[in-house]
């Protein structure tokens, strides 16, 4: 059994063909698809999809890009409309269905905010969502881009942390060491297959097999040889073959271990 731990079925590129996307994945052996979200309305959509489709599970969270707004204006409008009461609304959403299995995706992202104008509020929002996850005893799915210093600060200064996953790894070996020391799982996306991703190929070999998860980050980052096309959870099968060969292990070994890891993190309670 394969588990795609990160697929944006609510994305406008996929949302109108959800049934077909899930069907193609299931035929390829992908039996569980986990759907992270970036805002409250997005979370509601994910829950609706999860309730309608067997094997699909939702996560709810406020994505850091909401606080920058260039790429997600609809989420920013929603954030502003919440009037500062986002914590209670997110808690209510997380508790509204047994199909919600995590808080995510949350984190830090300064890719579109080079001057870090949103630094203070991003870090506050991130820490408050980590605390909410601990309150609800749910794992987190963490996004980090262009924010390694701040991510290190949060992970080292908080007294307690929830269990969770650092998705679409984009950090250094030092941050990877810290993340693993804190007990987090790590996953890599289809960009690990790109010619320019030699650093990612080196870093994945430093991740213990019992801390590794599989994800596509669909509809983004389609792996070679389908790069440039719309990414789907079926493509986790391509990543299995590629990563297994890279690590020098049998694909079945990789499937069994990453499935066990995902089950323990998201479904063991």
N, C-alpha and C positions, 0 to 999 in steps of 0.2 A: 504494500500500500504506500502510495506517495501522498505527501501533504505539501501543498503550496501555501507557505505561511504568510504570504504577502501579495495580494492581488486586488487591485482597485476596480471591483465590479461596478461600483457606482460612477466611475469615470464616464464622461459623455461619449468616449470612444468605444465603450463596452456595454453601457447600460441598456442599449436597445437590442442587444443580441445576447443577453445573459444566458438564456436557456441553451442556445446553441454552443456558447463558449463552455458552459458547464458540461454539456453532453460530450463535446469533443475531448475534454479533459478526462472525464470519467472513463471513456472508452480506452484511453491511454494508461489507465491505472491510477489517476489522480483522484483519490476518493474524498479528500477534504480540502477545502479552499477557505482560507481565512481572509477576511475583508477589513482592512484598516480604513479609517475615515479621517477627514480633516476639519470637520465642523459638526454642529448639532443636527442640521438638516441632512447632511451627508450621512451622519450616524443613523438617523431614522430610516433613510433609504436602504442602508446596509442591513438593518434589522429586518425590514420588509422582505428583502431578497433572501436573507437567511431563513426566515420563517416559511418562505415559499418553496425553497429548494433544499432537499436533503443533502447533507454533507457540506453545507455552507454555514460559516459562523462569522459573527460580526465583532468588531472592536470599535470603541467610541473614544474620540479625543479631539483636542484642539491643536491643529498643526501650527508650527512656529511661523510659517509663511503668512498666516492670517494676520500677524502683527506687522507685516511689511506691506502686503496688499497688492504688489505689482502683478503677481501671477494668480492670486485668488481673491479678486474683489468681492465675489459673492459671499465668501466666508467672512471677509472683513466687515461687510455690511451687517451680517448676522451677529458677529462679535460685538459690534457697536450697539446693535439693537438689544442685546442681552442686558445692557445697562449695568454691567459689573456683577450680575448674578449668575455668571456662567458655571460656577462650581456646583451650585444646587441643581441647575438644569442638566449638567453633565452627569451628576450622581443619579438623578431621576432616570435619565436615559439608560445608564448602565444597569440600573436595577429593574428596568421595564421588561426585560426578557431574559430567559435562560440561554438564549442564543448569543448573548454578549459574553465573550470570554476574555476580554482584555481592555486595557486603556491604551489607545494608540490610533494614529501615530502621533507621538508627542516628541518634543526635543528642542533643538537649537539649530538655526539656519541663518547665516549672514551672507549668503551668496548674493542676494539682491540688496543687501544693506551693508555695503563695504565700510561705511563710517560708523556702523553699529549704533545707530540712533535708537533702535528698538532693544538694545542689549538688556537693560534693566527689566523691562516688562517681559521679554522672552524668558529670561532666567526665572523670574517670579512665577510665570505661568507654568513653566516646566516643572519647577519644584512643587508647586501646588498640585499638579496632576500626579506627580510621583507619590505625594502624600495621600491623594485620593485613592490611588491604586492600592496602597497599603491598608487604608481604611476598609476598602471593599474586598481585600484579599484577592486581587486580580493581578496578573502579570502585565507588564508594559511593553510596548513596541516603540523603540526610540529611533528617531531620525537625527542625523548629525551631518551638517555640511558647512564647511568654512567656519567652524566654531569649536575647534579642538581645545583651545585654552579654557573657554567657558565650560565646556563639557567636563573637562578634567576637574575644574573647580567644583562643580556641582557634585560629581561622583565622589570626590574626596572629602567634602565638607559636610554632607548630610550624614547624620548619625545612623539612620537606617535607610535601606533601599528595598524596593520590591524586587521580585524576580522578573526577568524579562529578556528581551531580544534587542540587540543593536542590528538594525536591518540595513541592507545595501551598504556594506562596510566601505568607509571612505576616510579612515583615520590612519595614523602612524602606527608603527610597531609598539611605541611606548604607550599609546592610548589602548591598543589592543591588549597589552599586558595588564593594564589597569582594569579594563572591562572584564577580562577573564578572571582576574583576582577577585573582583566583586561578585562573581558567580553568574554573569550574564552569558546567554547564548549569542552566537554571531551568525549572520548569513551574508552571502555574496550574491550579486545579481548577474544578469547576462553580460554585463560589461567586462566580467572577468575573462571572457573569451576573446576580447578585442586585442589586437596586436599591441596597442599602447599600454595594456594593463599588466605589465610585468610585475609591478609592485604588488598588485592584488594577488597574483599567482604565488608570489613569495609569502605574503601574509597568511593566506588560507592554510598554508602548510604548517603554520604555527598554532593553529586552532586545534585543540584536542577534539577527537571525533565525537566525544560525548557532549560537546558544546556547539556543534555545528548544526545549522538548520538549512533547509532549502526554501528558496523563494524566487518568484519571477519578477515581482514589482510591476506586473502587467497593469496597463498597456505599454509601459515604458521599458527601455533597455532590452530589446529582443536580442538573444544571443546569436552568434554566428552558428550556422550559415543562413539564418533568417533575419539577420540584422537589417533594419530599415522597414521591416513589416510591423504590423500591429502585434504586439506581444500578447500571449495568452497563457493561462496556466498549463496548457498541454506542453508548453516548451520547458517545463521543469524536467521533462524526460531528457532533453538535450543537455541540460546542466548536469544531470546525474552522470551521463556518459562522460562528459568533459571533466568534471571534478574528480570522479573515480579514477580516471586515467591519470590526472594530474597528481593525485595522492598515492597512486600505485596500489589501489585496492579494487576489489571486485564491486561492480555496480550494486549487486544485491546487498553486500555488506553496508555500503553507503546508504541505501534505501532503508534497510532495517534499522540502522542506528539513528539516522536523522528522523525517522518516523517515531521511534521511541523517545527521542529528545523532545519532539514537538508535542507528543502525547503527555509527557511528564510536565512540560511547561504550561500548556494551555488547558489540559483536560483532567489532570490528576487532582486538582483542587487544593 
